[in-house]
Amino acid sequence: MLHSALVNSPVGAEMVTVLPDVETMITVLYFGLFAMSFDFISGYTGYLSFGHAAFYGTGAYFVVLASNGKIPVLGTGTPFVYLLILAGLAAAVLAVLIGAVSFRLSGVYFAMITLGFSQVLYVFVRDWDYVGSNPRDGPAVLERTEPFSVGVPGVDSLDLAIGQLAGDSIEGFLGFLSFGTTEVSYYMIGLVVLVCYFAMQRIIHSPFGKVLVAIRENEERAEAVGYNTFWYKLGAFAISAFFAAVAGGLFAGFQRSVSPESSFYFLVTGDALLASIIGGFGTLAGPLYGWLFDETVTEFLSKAGEGGGLLPYLRDHLGEATMTTELYNGLTVGQAIDTFLNGHAELYVGVIFVLFVLFVPNGLLGTVRDRLGGPVGKQVAARLRGDE
Amino acid sequence: MTLASTLVNVVVLAGFVDALGQFLRPENLASVFVDGLAKAAIYVMIAGGLTLIFGLMGVLNFAHGSMTMIGAYLGGLLMVFAIGGSTGPGVRLLTFFLALAATFALLAGLGGVVEVGLIRRLYDRPPVYQILLTFGVTLILDELVRIAVLFYGMQPTSDWQAALGTKPSFLAESVDLGLISVSGLSLFEIVVGAATVAGLWAFLTRTRYGLIIRAGSEDAEMTEALGIDVRRVFTVVFALGAGVAGVAGTLLMWDPAWGASVPLAADTLLPAFVVVIIGGLGTFRGTVVAAVIVGMADATTTWWFVNEIDFASLPEMTIFLILVVMLILRPQGLFGVEEVGGH
């Protein structure tokens, strides 16, 4: 709604250029959840889980395989919400197995052994013909005809389907609100992400979470105080894997297909790392903002088709004379724009990332918190109440 | 167990025993051994620079794969420029070594700039930040190369095919070594790899600067107290490591299994990590031994994939399994010590 208000305002053309569209926002939500789960283990305990994509991939493949009847006992029509929870549990079991050997190591070695495990899985899935006829490209949902839906299973009115083609749309909700399929997907996926966020938030602020921070700050002292840090780390790893798998399941449920490159590959973990650093390492909500920032930059700089983005904006608003001006050695402005903007957002994301590492080590949310002197919500509430 | 499944098992087992017999025949063992050495040469070259940088500076350089990839493109370009028309195999080989030297120099320059401009600011932060920073550098370098490749239309146009065509013809042919015949390229890779290892070894143990580097990695504070600018030594080592990565890239350019492409960055980075960790982070001797182990495992599993086991990812999976098993059994690696690096 805010989106449409801004787009219809006098600076509409500029707003279309800057704002991401709803479909991008869905990506922001589920990948943001994955980035949060990465931050949950890496940002709070200080153990860099460089193979976190293994759990995201487990969740994504679990949903697709179950929908194709490839997982024993589970039928193709199992409600999506159950699939998400089961995928989460499967990933948690996997995390306990991986963690049991990995947490004997720390620092660079921990990062490398988790990377090793996830690459073994990635390489294995890439050639395992059980998952689909062409495992290198990844499987798609073929058997299941009904759409994936989020809500209370069995109660149709509380159950809304998600997906680009098969999703539900709503006409005249509360008399005046209408949502298309993408908007319904956006709100329903958002709901799951929100629930997961609150759950993780609750855990972080419990005594269990305090021990995790103690481990990050000084593991020897935490141990000396009497905590068995191994079990705390293992528990946190399993919880984190659970939510990573839920994020992967949402991704698979929305896209209805997965590939090894977009799920198990180590650069997927790299993206979560990117989001966490930009958003704020060790702030649970930060990675979501970090990924929003990243996607916004990517979309702003690289979208060549219709809709927003800097490239079409420049093409439309720069005159023909400007576009054909020669810059250097036969390179015109138009060509330069094409060369440096069309599909090369990674470059600018990389530059921003490096600048963040060098100059804003606390990330977006961390820095805002430092300025305000505490979590944003609490500070804003305090200011509003006037008790400064 | 039903009779049918028992029979299937017996047949599978018989096939396996048969394949094992094949594998153990001298000519097969010998060719797997030579293949393994050639692969070891490649692994030691892509991991050598990484271990140098970690050994002295304690920086795990994520941009190492990107530097190898840039080396592959630069080496290819230089050879295309230098060779041009048709020339004899001797001239081509000479051009290769000139391109190798030029790539080394250019990449060393790039490494120096990265160290002075970026990494130097992070020495007093936790080591994780150096991983993060070099990860960001990788993103930037890969995308810059992608822009350049697209802009100059290097791939997949026929221009770039010229770079692959610069390989002297005798490297594509097989050499008869009595019992087995080996591809000329494998022998060439073994020679270049061995020469690089020998060169680095001599530099580190026989020259004065190598002595300073080793002193700096043992005890940076004491070295500083002796009046040596350790910061400058860091820059030199980082440049050296990047240069070696470039040399590795140039070698990969000619190998049909690797070639020059942007994903080469990730494809070389991970094996390099595996080799460096198996050998023990920062020990040059360990890296050489680990490269031989990984190369032999690669060659062996490739043989099994070609002849018996129908699973294309078998060699790659074995490499990562070795990494995981090594980290479980002996986290510090073959020749590693618990505490390494530091500044």
Interface residues (C-beta under 8 A of the other chain):
Chain A: L48 V101 R104 L105 G107 V108 Y109 A111 M112 I113 L115 G116 F117 Q119 V120 V123 F124 R126 D127 F266 L267 G270 L273 I277 T339 F340 H344 E346 L347 V349 G350 V351 F353 V354 V357 L358 P361
Chain B: L60 L118 R121 L122 R125 P127 V128 Y129 I131 L132 L133 F135 G136 V137 T138 L139 I140 D142 E143 L144 R146 I147 L150 F151 A266 L270 F273 V274 I277 L281 F311 A312 S313 E316 M317 F320 L321 L323 V324 L327 I328 P331
